[in-house]
Amino acid sequence: MENLGNTQYFNVKTEPEIRVKKVLDLVYNAMAEKGYNPVNQIVGYIMSGDPTYITSHKGARSMIMKVERDELVEELLKEYIKNESWKQG
């Protein structure tokens, strides 16, 4: 009979965490390759949540859907702030 006083451990292996920057890079390049305006299309996706704004070329649509839209906005804002440095002028 099993010892019911012990706790069993169950470990589920998960996919490696998808880096938001890498997803944005992949999506941007796939959109540009297909002749779309990547900025307009990504904004359309973020605003609407409709994945058809993103091409399926190179798996871009499925990749962007693995990232929450608020994470995309957060990453874009972080990069903007980092690059802009909020210079006083």
Buried (B, 14 or more C-beta within 10 A) or exposed (E): EEEEEEEEEEEEEEEEEBEBEEBBEBBBBBBBEBEBEBEEBBEBBBEEEEEEBBBEBBEBBEBBBEBEBEEBEEBBEEEEEEEEEEEEE
